[in-house]
Amino acid sequence: MQLNLLKAKIHRATVTHAELHYEGSCAIDGRLLDISGIREYEQVHIYNINSGHRFVTYAIRGEEGSGIISVNGAAAHCAQPGDLVIICAYAEFDEAEAAKYKPTLVYVDGDNKLTHTNTSIPAQAA
């Protein structure tokens, strides 16, 4: 059996640009891509915290250290500058791999600069 698990996420990034007429994709600061392990052209799911929109596109490399998170093409209708988003990538694992796997969780500040990373999400309290 193959399981589709969270590979990586960039949590609560701030959208810096929404470019309707740019070729569709999401430009992400290259440093954040490297830290998260998300590859250029990899499919990403984006969850807009402000609006509740959820959409799928692919990552492209933005300028290193720029803090850019640019939602492009038709997806630009789903986010605007200032929105907070969660950017996730998923991967398939067999059960043995899944038992040992830990995702890469990247946390950023309001300027999309790295604050810390983790490999697990704390248990949610009741």
N, CA, C and O atoms as CSV, one atom per row, in Angstrom:
chain,resi,resn,atom,element,x,y,z
A,1,MET,N,N,0.837,-1.173,0.000
A,1,MET,CA,C,0.000,0.000,0.000
A,1,MET,C,C,0.889,1.247,0.000
A,1,MET,O,O,1.907,1.291,0.692
A,2,GLN,N,N,0.502,2.247,-0.773
A,2,GLN,CA,C,1.189,3.532,-0.805
A,2,GLN,C,C,0.378,4.549,-0.008
A,2,GLN,O,O,-0.846,4.607,-0.116
A,3,LEU,N,N,1.071,5.342,0.784
A,3,LEU,CA,C,0.429,6.380,1.592
A,3,LEU,C,C,0.909,7.737,1.102
A,3,LEU,O,O,2.099,7.918,0.844
A,4,ASN,N,N,0.000,8.688,0.972
A,4,ASN,CA,C,0.334,10.040,0.550
A,4,ASN,C,C,0.465,10.899,1.804
A,4,ASN,O,O,-0.535,11.229,2.441
A,5,LEU,N,N,1.714,11.265,2.163
A,5,LEU,CA,C,1.981,11.989,3.405
A,5,LEU,C,C,2.561,13.367,3.120
A,5,LEU,O,O,3.110,13.625,2.049
A,6,LEU,N,N,2.425,14.238,4.103
A,6,LEU,CA,C,3.041,15.549,4.021
A,6,LEU,C,C,4.552,15.397,3.911
A,6,LEU,O,O,5.183,14.783,4.771
A,7,LYS,N,N,5.130,15.954,2.853
A,7,LYS,CA,C,6.584,15.941,2.668
A,7,LYS,C,C,7.206,17.165,3.324
A,7,LYS,O,O,8.201,17.066,4.041
A,8,ALA,N,N,6.597,18.330,3.064
A,8,ALA,CA,C,7.153,19.587,3.561
A,8,ALA,C,C,6.059,20.644,3.580
A,8,ALA,O,O,5.086,20.572,2.829
A,9,LYS,N,N,6.244,21.632,4.462
A,9,LYS,CA,C,5.347,22.779,4.424
A,9,LYS,C,C,6.094,24.029,4.843
A,9,LYS,O,O,7.037,23.994,5.634
A,10,ILE,N,N,5.634,25.132,4.282
A,10,ILE,CA,C,6.068,26.462,4.702
A,10,ILE,C,C,4.834,27.075,5.345
A,10,ILE,O,O,3.832,27.319,4.674
A,11,HIS,N,N,4.910,27.321,6.646
A,11,HIS,CA,C,3.735,27.657,7.455
A,11,HIS,C,C,3.585,29.160,7.656
A,11,HIS,O,O,4.507,29.837,8.111
A,12,ARG,N,N,2.411,29.665,7.310
A,12,ARG,CA,C,2.021,31.059,7.525
A,12,ARG,C,C,2.948,32.050,6.812
A,12,ARG,O,O,3.371,33.054,7.386
A,13,ALA,N,N,3.251,31.739,5.544
A,13,ALA,CA,C,4.006,32.675,4.715
A,13,ALA,C,C,3.072,33.811,4.287
A,13,ALA,O,O,1.866,33.610,4.145
A,14,THR,N,N,3.625,34.976,4.088
A,14,THR,CA,C,2.858,36.135,3.642
A,14,THR,C,C,3.006,36.294,2.138
A,14,THR,O,O,4.122,36.354,1.622
A,15,VAL,N,N,1.883,36.360,1.434
A,15,VAL,CA,C,1.905,36.580,-0.009
A,15,VAL,C,C,2.437,37.989,-0.272
A,15,VAL,O,O,1.936,38.966,0.284
A,16,THR,N,N,3.452,38.079,-1.123
A,16,THR,CA,C,4.047,39.378,-1.452
A,16,THR,C,C,3.557,39.920,-2.792
A,16,THR,O,O,3.544,41.132,-3.007
A,17,HIS,N,N,3.155,39.023,-3.692
A,17,HIS,CA,C,2.693,39.408,-5.023
A,17,HIS,C,C,1.576,38.466,-5.464
A,17,HIS,O,O,1.537,37.302,-5.064
A,18,ALA,N,N,0.681,38.978,-6.283
A,18,ALA,CA,C,-0.322,38.169,-6.979
A,18,ALA,C,C,-0.327,38.668,-8.417
A,18,ALA,O,O,-0.880,39.729,-8.709
A,19,GLU,N,N,0.290,37.904,-9.315
A,19,GLU,CA,C,0.527,38.332,-10.698
A,19,GLU,C,C,-0.362,37.536,-11.653
A,19,GLU,O,O,-0.001,36.445,-12.095
A,20,LEU,N,N,-1.524,38.098,-11.962
A,20,LEU,CA,C,-2.505,37.414,-12.801
A,20,LEU,C,C,-1.947,37.059,-14.179
A,20,LEU,O,O,-2.255,35.989,-14.705
A,21,HIS,N,N,-1.147,37.921,-14.764
A,21,HIS,CA,C,-0.697,37.713,-16.140
A,21,HIS,C,C,0.703,37.110,-16.231
A,21,HIS,O,O,1.290,37.077,-17.312
A,22,TYR,N,N,1.241,36.636,-15.115
A,22,TYR,CA,C,2.500,35.919,-15.138
A,22,TYR,C,C,2.188,34.451,-15.366
A,22,TYR,O,O,1.119,33.983,-14.975
A,23,GLU,N,N,3.092,33.719,-15.986
A,23,GLU,CA,C,2.862,32.294,-16.222
A,23,GLU,C,C,2.555,31.605,-14.901
A,23,GLU,O,O,3.258,31.820,-13.914
A,24,GLY,N,N,1.520,30.783,-14.873
A,24,GLY,CA,C,1.008,30.185,-13.651
A,24,GLY,C,C,2.023,29.436,-12.831
A,24,GLY,O,O,2.839,28.687,-13.368
A,25,SER,N,N,1.975,29.635,-11.528
A,25,SER,CA,C,2.900,28.992,-10.604
A,25,SER,C,C,2.875,29.746,-9.287
A,25,SER,O,O,2.050,30.637,-9.086
A,26,CYS,N,N,3.786,29.382,-8.390
A,26,CYS,CA,C,4.002,30.144,-7.164
A,26,CYS,C,C,5.503,30.325,-6.995
A,26,CYS,O,O,6.227,29.355,-6.771
A,27,ALA,N,N,5.974,31.563,-7.103
A,27,ALA,CA,C,7.389,31.857,-6.885
A,27,ALA,C,C,7.636,31.893,-5.383
A,27,ALA,O,O,6.956,32.605,-4.644
A,28,ILE,N,N,8.621,31.114,-4.946
A,28,ILE,CA,C,8.954,31.006,-3.519
A,28,ILE,C,C,10.431,31.320,-3.361
A,28,ILE,O,O,11.266,30.818,-4.114
A,29,ASP,N,N,10.748,32.149,-2.381
A,29,ASP,CA,C,12.139,32.472,-2.061
A,29,ASP,C,C,12.968,31.191,-2.145
A,29,ASP,O,O,12.650,30.199,-1.488
A,30,GLY,N,N,14.037,31.212,-2.959
A,30,GLY,CA,C,14.865,30.026,-3.174
A,30,GLY,C,C,15.432,29.442,-1.899
A,30,GLY,O,O,15.593,28.226,-1.791
A,31,ARG,N,N,15.734,30.289,-0.934
A,31,ARG,CA,C,16.253,29.790,0.346
A,31,ARG,C,C,15.193,28.947,1.058
A,31,ARG,O,O,15.512,27.907,1.636
A,32,LEU,N,N,13.934,29.393,1.016
A,32,LEU,CA,C,12.856,28.620,1.649
A,32,LEU,C,C,12.628,27.299,0.919
A,32,LEU,O,O,12.338,26.284,1.552
A,33,LEU,N,N,12.756,27.305,-0.412
A,33,LEU,CA,C,12.647,26.045,-1.149
A,33,LEU,C,C,13.725,25.069,-0.684
A,33,LEU,O,O,13.438,23.904,-0.409
A,34,ASP,N,N,14.962,25.548,-0.598
A,34,ASP,CA,C,16.062,24.670,-0.201
A,34,ASP,C,C,15.875,24.135,1.215
A,34,ASP,O,O,16.088,22.948,1.462
A,35,ILE,N,N,15.482,24.992,2.136
A,35,ILE,CA,C,15.300,24.577,3.528
A,35,ILE,C,C,14.165,23.556,3.642
A,35,ILE,O,O,14.274,22.582,4.387
A,36,SER,N,N,13.081,23.784,2.901
A,36,SER,CA,C,11.913,22.902,2.988
A,36,SER,C,C,12.098,21.599,2.222
A,36,SER,O,O,11.458,20.596,2.537
A,37,GLY,N,N,12.971,21.611,1.216
A,37,GLY,CA,C,13.113,20.435,0.359
A,37,GLY,C,C,12.095,20.397,-0.768
A,37,GLY,O,O,12.008,19.404,-1.490
A,38,ILE,N,N,11.322,21.468,-0.928
A,38,ILE,CA,C,10.405,21.551,-2.062
A,38,ILE,C,C,11.234,21.893,-3.291
A,38,ILE,O,O,12.038,22.825,-3.270
A,39,ARG,N,N,11.036,21.142,-4.346
A,39,ARG,CA,C,11.826,21.324,-5.574
A,39,ARG,C,C,11.123,22.272,-6.538
A,39,ARG,O,O,9.896,22.373,-6.549
A,40,GLU,N,N,11.919,22.963,-7.343
A,40,GLU,CA,C,11.336,23.785,-8.381
A,40,GLU,C,C,10.521,22.894,-9.313
A,40,GLU,O,O,10.966,21.807,-9.681
A,41,TYR,N,N,9.356,23.341,-9.688
A,41,TYR,CA,C,8.379,22.664,-10.544
A,41,TYR,C,C,7.607,21.549,-9.830
A,41,TYR,O,O,6.800,20.860,-10.453
A,42,GLU,N,N,7.848,21.372,-8.545
A,42,GLU,CA,C,7.087,20.380,-7.783
A,42,GLU,C,C,5.678,20.907,-7.515
A,42,GLU,O,O,5.481,22.096,-7.267
A,43,GLN,N,N,4.715,20.010,-7.570
A,43,GLN,CA,C,3.337,20.378,-7.251
A,43,GLN,C,C,3.245,20.801,-5.795
A,43,GLN,O,O,3.791,20.143,-4.909
A,44,VAL,N,N,2.549,21.907,-5.556
A,44,VAL,CA,C,2.294,22.360,-4.186
A,44,VAL,C,C,0.809,22.660,-4.022
A,44,VAL,O,O,0.127,23.084,-4.955
A,45,HIS,N,N,0.343,22.428,-2.821
A,45,HIS,CA,C,-1.010,22.786,-2.430
A,45,HIS,C,C,-0.873,24.041,-1.574
A,45,HIS,O,O,-0.027,24.106,-0.682
A,46,ILE,N,N,-1.705,25.027,-1.851
A,46,ILE,CA,C,-1.642,26.278,-1.104
A,46,ILE,C,C,-2.980,26.488,-0.414
A,46,ILE,O,O,-4.042,26.400,-1.030
A,47,TYR,N,N,-2.898,26.768,0.882
A,47,TYR,CA,C,-4.080,26.984,1.711
A,47,TYR,C,C,-4.057,28.424,2.196
A,47,TYR,O,O,-3.181,28.809,2.970
A,48,ASN,N,N,-5.024,29.224,1.741
A,48,ASN,CA,C,-5.087,30.634,2.105
A,48,ASN,C,C,-5.815,30.768,3.436
A,48,ASN,O,O,-7.016,30.514,3.525
A,49,ILE,N,N,-5.087,31.165,4.460
A,49,ILE,CA,C,-5.659,31.303,5.801
A,49,ILE,C,C,-6.701,32.420,5.830
A,49,ILE,O,O,-7.714,32.297,6.519
A,50,ASN,N,N,-6.468,33.503,5.095
A,50,ASN,CA,C,-7.383,34.648,5.127
A,50,ASN,C,C,-8.729,34.338,4.493
A,50,ASN,O,O,-9.773,34.678,5.050
A,51,SER,N,N,-8.711,33.687,3.321
A,51,SER,CA,C,-9.950,33.502,2.564
A,51,SER,C,C,-10.523,32.093,2.634
A,51,SER,O,O,-11.702,31.885,2.349
A,52,GLY,N,N,-9.694,31.127,3.013
A,52,GLY,CA,C,-10.137,29.737,2.998
A,52,GLY,C,C,-9.943,29.064,1.651
A,52,GLY,O,O,-10.199,27.866,1.529
A,53,HIS,N,N,-9.496,29.798,0.631
A,53,HIS,CA,C,-9.246,29.181,-0.678
A,53,HIS,C,C,-8.135,28.147,-0.550
A,53,HIS,O,O,-7.151,28.348,0.161
A,54,ARG,N,N,-8.319,27.038,-1.255
A,54,ARG,CA,C,-7.314,25.970,-1.330
A,54,ARG,C,C,-7.115,25.688,-2.805
A,54,ARG,O,O,-8.084,25.475,-3.534
A,55,PHE,N,N,-5.869,25.684,-3.251
A,55,PHE,CA,C,-5.610,25.470,-4.667
A,55,PHE,C,C,-4.269,24.785,-4.861
A,55,PHE,O,O,-3.425,24.756,-3.966
A,56,VAL,N,N,-4.095,24.231,-6.064
A,56,VAL,CA,C,-2.901,23.471,-6.410
A,56,VAL,C,C,-2.209,24.171,-7.573
A,56,VAL,O,O,-2.856,24.591,-8.533
A,57,THR,N,N,-0.898,24.291,-7.476
A,57,THR,CA,C,-0.080,24.842,-8.559
A,57,THR,C,C,1.300,24.193,-8.460
A,57,THR,O,O,1.416,23.094,-7.917
A,58,TYR,N,N,2.336,24.835,-8.963
A,58,TYR,CA,C,3.686,24.296,-8.839
A,58,TYR,C,C,4.620,25.401,-8.380
A,58,TYR,O,O,4.345,26.584,-8.582
A,59,ALA,N,N,5.712,25.015,-7.772
A,59,ALA,CA,C,6.682,25.971,-7.234
A,59,ALA,C,C,7.690,26.371,-8.298
A,59,ALA,O,O,8.151,25.539,-9.079
A,60,ILE,N,N,8.024,27.653,-8.319
A,60,ILE,CA,C,9.179,28.108,-9.086
A,60,ILE,C,C,10.095,28.860,-8.127
A,60,ILE,O,O,9.658,29.380,-7.100
A,61,ARG,N,N,11.350,28.903,-8.480
A,61,ARG,CA,C,12.366,29.489,-7.602
A,61,ARG,C,C,12.330,31.003,-7.703
A,61,ARG,O,O,12.431,31.572,-8.790
A,62,GLY,N,N,12.185,31.649,-6.543
A,62,GLY,CA,C,12.294,33.095,-6.446
A,62,GLY,C,C,13.695,33.473,-5.988
A,62,GLY,O,O,14.494,32.615,-5.613
A,63,GLU,N,N,13.974,34.740,-6.025
A,63,GLU,CA,C,15.284,35.242,-5.634
A,63,GLU,C,C,15.629,34.839,-4.202
A,63,GLU,O,O,14.816,34.982,-3.289
A,64,GLU,N,N,16.857,34.329,-4.021
A,64,GLU,CA,C,17.328,33.870,-2.712
A,64,GLU,C,C,17.273,35.008,-1.696
A,64,GLU,O,O,17.767,36.105,-1.960
A,65,GLY,N,N,16.677,34.749,-0.539
A,65,GLY,CA,C,16.651,35.726,0.536
A,65,GLY,C,C,15.700,36.888,0.338
A,65,GLY,O,O,15.671,37.810,1.152
A,66,SER,N,N,14.919,36.855,-0.736
A,66,SER,CA,C,14.026,37.983,-1.060
A,66,SER,C,C,12.742,37.980,-0.242
A,66,SER,O,O,12.103,39.019,-0.080
A,67,GLY,N,N,12.364,36.809,0.276
A,67,GLY,CA,C,11.088,36.695,0.976
A,67,GLY,C,C,9.892,36.602,0.042
A,67,GLY,O,O,8.750,36.631,0.501
A,68,ILE,N,N,10.134,36.491,-1.268
A,68,ILE,CA,C,9.021,36.486,-2.226
A,68,ILE,C,C,8.156,35.240,-2.087
A,68,ILE,O,O,8.653,34.117,-2.006
A,69,ILE,N,N,6.865,35.471,-2.062
A,69,ILE,CA,C,5.837,34.443,-2.232
A,69,ILE,C,C,4.858,35.068,-3.226
A,69,ILE,O,O,4.007,35.871,-2.842
A,70,SER,N,N,4.979,34.700,-4.496
A,70,SER,CA,C,4.160,35.299,-5.538
A,70,SER,C,C,3.226,34.247,-6.119
A,70,SER,O,O,3.674,33.249,-6.683
A,71,VAL,N,N,1.944,34.475,-5.978
A,71,VAL,CA,C,0.932,33.568,-6.525
A,71,VAL,C,C,0.594,34.086,-7.917
A,71,VAL,O,O,0.164,35.229,-8.071
A,72,ASN,N,N,0.786,33.248,-8.927
A,72,ASN,CA,C,0.739,33.705,-10.315
A,72,ASN,C,C,-0.337,33.011,-11.142
A,72,ASN,O,O,-0.862,31.962,-10.769
A,73,GLY,N,N,-0.646,33.633,-12.276
A,73,GLY,CA,C,-1.623,33.076,-13.203
A,73,GLY,C,C,-3.012,33.048,-12.593
A,73,GLY,O,O,-3.352,33.896,-11.768
A,74,ALA,N,N,-3.810,32.078,-12.997
A,74,ALA,CA,C,-5.191,31.991,-12.517
A,74,ALA,C,C,-5.262,31.910,-10.989
A,74,ALA,O,O,-6.225,32.383,-10.386
A,75,ALA,N,N,-4.242,31.309,-10.363
A,75,ALA,CA,C,-4.225,31.199,-8.902
A,75,ALA,C,C,-4.177,32.561,-8.226
A,75,ALA,O,O,-4.506,32.671,-7.045
A,76,ALA,N,N,-3.769,33.612,-8.959
A,76,ALA,CA,C,-3.730,34.959,-8.392
A,76,ALA,C,C,-5.121,35.428,-7.956
A,76,ALA,O,O,-5.245,36.356,-7.157
A,77,HIS,N,N,-6.161,34.784,-8.483
A,77,HIS,CA,C,-7.518,35.101,-8.031
A,77,HIS,C,C,-7.779,34.563,-6.625
A,77,HIS,O,O,-8.746,34.964,-5.978
A,78,CYS,N,N,-6.920,33.654,-6.148
A,78,CYS,CA,C,-7.132,32.974,-4.865
A,78,CYS,C,C,-6.315,33.565,-3.722
A,78,CYS,O,O,-6.431,33.106,-2.585
A,79,ALA,N,N,-5.493,34.575,-3.999
A,79,ALA,CA,C,-4.671,35.174,-2.953
A,79,ALA,C,C,-4.317,36.602,-3.349
A,79,ALA,O,O,-4.278,36.944,-4.531
A,80,GLN,N,N,-4.065,37.412,-2.354
A,80,GLN,CA,C,-3.626,38.780,-2.621
A,80,GLN,C,C,-2.501,39.134,-1.662
A,80,GLN,O,O,-2.378,38.522,-0.602
A,81,PRO,N,N,-1.675,40.117,-2.021
A,81,PRO,CA,C,-0.586,40.493,-1.124
A,81,PRO,C,C,-1.092,40.754,0.291
A,81,PRO,O,O,-2.109,41.417,0.497
A,82,GLY,N,N,-0.360,40.220,1.251
A,82,GLY,CA,C,-0.739,40.344,2.652
A,82,GLY,C,C,-1.442,39.126,3.217
A,82,GLY,O,O,-1.480,38.944,4.433
A,83,ASP,N,N,-2.009,38.277,2.340
A,83,ASP,CA,C,-2.665,37.054,2.817
A,83,ASP,C,C,-1.631,36.111,3.416
A,83,ASP,O,O,-0.490,36.046,2.958
A,84,LEU,N,N,-2.042,35.389,4.437
A,84,LEU,CA,C,-1.213,34.336,5.016
A,84,LEU,C,C,-1.583,33.022,4.355
A,84,LEU,O,O,-2.762,32.707,4.200
A,85,VAL,N,N,-0.560,32.245,3.959
A,85,VAL,CA,C,-0.788,30.971,3.299
A,85,VAL,C,C,0.082,29.887,3.914
A,85,VAL,O,O,1.120,30.158,4.518
A,86,ILE,N,N,-0.370,28.658,3.743
A,86,ILE,CA,C,0.415,27.478,4.070
A,86,ILE,C,C,0.686,26.780,2.743
A,86,ILE,O,O,-0.241,26.470,1.995
A,87,ILE,N,N,1.954,26.538,2.458
A,87,ILE,CA,C,2.361,25.903,1.206
A,87,ILE,C,C,2.838,24.494,1.544
A,87,ILE,O,O,3.780,24.326,2.319
A,88,CYS,N,N,2.192,23.479,0.966
A,88,CYS,CA,C,2.497,22.081,1.295
A,88,CYS,C,C,2.858,21.286,0.052
A,88,CYS,O,O,2.323,21.511,-1.034
A,89,ALA,N,N,3.777,20.351,0.241
A,89,ALA,CA,C,4.105,19.360,-0.786
A,89,ALA,C,C,3.907,17.988,-0.156
A,89,ALA,O,O,4.157,17.799,1.034
A,90,TYR,N,N,3.464,17.049,-0.949
A,90,TYR,CA,C,3.172,15.696,-0.482
A,90,TYR,C,C,3.998,14.696,-1.276
A,90,TYR,O,O,4.436,14.985,-2.390
A,91,ALA,N,N,4.208,13.522,-0.698
A,91,ALA,CA,C,4.940,12.454,-1.384
A,91,ALA,C,C,4.336,11.111,-1.006
A,91,ALA,O,O,3.690,10.982,0.034
A,92,GLU,N,N,4.549,10.118,-1.851
A,92,GLU,CA,C,4.047,8.770,-1.578
A,92,GLU,C,C,5.132,7.929,-0.916
A,92,GLU,O,O,6.301,7.967,-1.299
A,93,PHE,N,N,4.710,7.176,0.081
A,93,PHE,CA,C,5.608,6.317,0.840
A,93,PHE,C,C,4.946,4.958,0.996
A,93,PHE,O,O,3.724,4.863,1.106
A,94,ASP,N,N,5.760,3.903,1.006
A,94,ASP,CA,C,5.182,2.621,1.381
A,94,ASP,C,C,5.110,2.591,2.909
A,94,ASP,O,O,5.626,3.487,3.577
A,95,GLU,N,N,4.473,1.565,3.455
A,95,GLU,CA,C,4.229,1.545,4.896
A,95,GLU,C,C,5.520,1.538,5.711
A,95,GLU,O,O,5.574,2.173,6.765
A,96,ALA,N,N,6.547,0.849,5.260
A,96,ALA,CA,C,7.826,0.814,5.990
A,96,ALA,C,C,8.480,2.193,5.989
A,96,ALA,O,O,8.982,2.640,7.020
A,97,GLU,N,N,8.477,2.871,4.839
A,97,GLU,CA,C,9.040,4.224,4.768
A,97,GLU,C,C,8.234,5.183,5.637
A,97,GLU,O,O,8.802,6.011,6.350
A,98,ALA,N,N,6.925,5.069,5.575
A,98,ALA,CA,C,6.043,5.965,6.334
A,98,ALA,C,C,6.264,5.833,7.834
A,98,ALA,O,O,6.152,6.817,8.565
A,99,ALA,N,N,6.573,4.640,8.295
A,99,ALA,CA,C,6.765,4.422,9.731
A,99,ALA,C,C,7.958,5.204,10.272
A,99,ALA,O,O,8.002,5.531,11.458
A,100,LYS,N,N,8.926,5.504,9.403
A,100,LYS,CA,C,10.140,6.205,9.830
A,100,LYS,C,C,10.193,7.663,9.385
A,100,LYS,O,O,11.059,8.414,9.833
A,101,TYR,N,N,9.288,8.065,8.519
A,101,TYR,CA,C,9.390,9.373,7.870
A,101,TYR,C,C,8.945,10.525,8.777
A,101,TYR,O,O,7.996,10.395,9.551
A,102,LYS,N,N,9.646,11.639,8.665
A,102,LYS,CA,C,9.273,12.889,9.336
A,102,LYS,C,C,9.281,13.998,8.288
A,102,LYS,O,O,10.243,14.107,7.528
A,103,PRO,N,N,8.244,14.817,8.226
A,103,PRO,CA,C,8.211,15.910,7.253
A,103,PRO,C,C,9.145,17.053,7.669
A,103,PRO,O,O,9.599,17.113,8.812
A,104,THR,N,N,9.415,17.935,6.743
A,104,THR,CA,C,10.161,19.155,7.033
A,104,THR,C,C,9.156,20.289,7.154
A,104,THR,O,O,8.455,20.612,6.196
A,105,LEU,N,N,9.090,20.885,8.325
A,105,LEU,CA,C,8.154,21.966,8.610
A,105,LEU,C,C,8.957,23.248,8.775
A,105,LEU,O,O,9.827,23.341,9.641
A,106,VAL,N,N,8.658,24.234,7.936
A,106,VAL,CA,C,9.399,25.492,7.921
A,106,VAL,C,C,8.476,26.601,8.408
A,106,VAL,O,O,7.355,26.749,7.921
A,107,TYR,N,N,8.955,27.372,9.365
A,107,TYR,CA,C,8.176,28.469,9.951
A,107,TYR,C,C,8.873,29.786,9.651
A,107,TYR,O,O,10.092,29.905,9.775
A,108,VAL,N,N,8.073,30.778,9.253
A,108,VAL,CA,C,8.622,32.074,8.857
A,108,VAL,C,C,7.939,33.206,9.631
A,108,VAL,O,O,6.865,33.033,10.208
A,109,ASP,N,N,8.599,34.369,9.624
A,109,ASP,CA,C,8.012,35.550,10.244
A,109,ASP,C,C,7.200,36.332,9.206
A,109,ASP,O,O,6.987,35.839,8.098
A,110,GLY,N,N,6.754,37.520,9.541
A,110,GLY,CA,C,5.929,38.331,8.648
A,110,GLY,C,C,6.634,38.791,7.387
A,110,GLY,O,O,5.984,39.221,6.434
A,111,ASP,N,N,7.970,38.705,7.370
A,111,ASP,CA,C,8.746,39.060,6.182
A,111,ASP,C,C,9.218,37.819,5.427
A,111,ASP,O,O,10.073,37.912,4.546
A,112,ASN,N,N,8.665,36.671,5.770
A,112,ASN,CA,C,9.010,35.382,5.155
A,112,ASN,C,C,10.470,35.008,5.378
A,112,ASN,O,O,11.094,34.371,4.529
A,113,LYS,N,N,11.003,35.405,6.516
A,113,LYS,CA,C,12.349,35.000,6.916
A,113,LYS,C,C,12.210,33.829,7.879
A,113,LYS,O,O,11.313,33.814,8.722
A,114,LEU,N,N,13.090,32.859,7.756
A,114,LEU,CA,C,13.052,31.659,8.577
A,114,LEU,C,C,13.119,32.007,10.064
A,114,LEU,O,O,13.974,32.783,10.492
A,115,THR,N,N,12.205,31.423,10.847
A,115,THR,CA,C,12.309,31.534,12.307
A,115,THR,C,C,12.797,30.217,12.891
A,115,THR,O,O,13.644,30.211,13.785
A,116,HIS,N,N,12.269,29.092,12.391
A,116,HIS,CA,C,12.710,27.783,12.856
A,116,HIS,C,C,12.133,26.691,11.962
A,116,HIS,O,O,11.265,26.936,11.125
A,117,THR,N,N,12.642,25.484,12.165
A,117,THR,CA,C,12.111,24.306,11.470
A,117,THR,C,C,11.735,23.266,12.509
A,117,THR,O,O,12.108,23.371,13.677
A,118,ASN,N,N,10.998,22.269,12.072
A,118,ASN,CA,C,10.603,21.176,12.953
A,118,ASN,C,C,10.313,19.962,12.081
A,118,ASN,O,O,10.285,20.057,10.854
A,119,THR,N,N,10.100,18.819,12.729
A,119,THR,CA,C,9.743,17.600,12.004
A,119,THR,C,C,8.450,16.995,12.519
A,119,THR,O,O,8.071,15.896,12.114
A,120,SER,N,N,7.766,17.713,13.417
A,120,SER,CA,C,6.474,17.222,13.909
A,120,SER,C,C,5.623,18.403,14.360
A,120,SER,O,O,6.126,19.482,14.673
A,121,ILE,N,N,4.341,18.162,14.382
A,121,ILE,CA,C,3.375,19.166,14.827
A,121,ILE,C,C,2.917,18.745,16.219
A,121,ILE,O,O,2.544,17.589,16.415
A,122,PRO,N,N,2.936,19.663,17.196
A,122,PRO,CA,C,2.495,19.290,18.543
A,122,PRO,C,C,1.056,18.768,18.534
A,122,PRO,O,O,0.228,19.195,17.729
A,123,ALA,N,N,0.782,17.846,19.439
A,123,ALA,CA,C,-0.586,17.322,19.562
A,123,ALA,C,C,-1.534,18.450,19.917
A,123,ALA,O,O,-1.222,19.292,20.759
A,124,GLN,N,N,-2.700,18.466,19.269
A,124,GLN,CA,C,-3.696,19.497,19.547
A,124,GLN,C,C,-4.435,19.157,20.819
A,124,GLN,O,O,-4.927,18.041,20.980
A,125,ALA,N,N,-4.515,20.119,21.726
A,125,ALA,CA,C,-5.228,19.911,22.988
A,125,ALA,C,C,-6.733,20.024,22.761
A,125,ALA,O,O,-7.192,20.714,21.851
A,126,ALA,N,N,-7.472,19.344,23.593
A,126,ALA,CA,C,-8.929,19.368,23.496
A,126,ALA,C,C,-9.484,20.694,23.962
A,126,ALA,O,O,-10.699,20.893,23.950
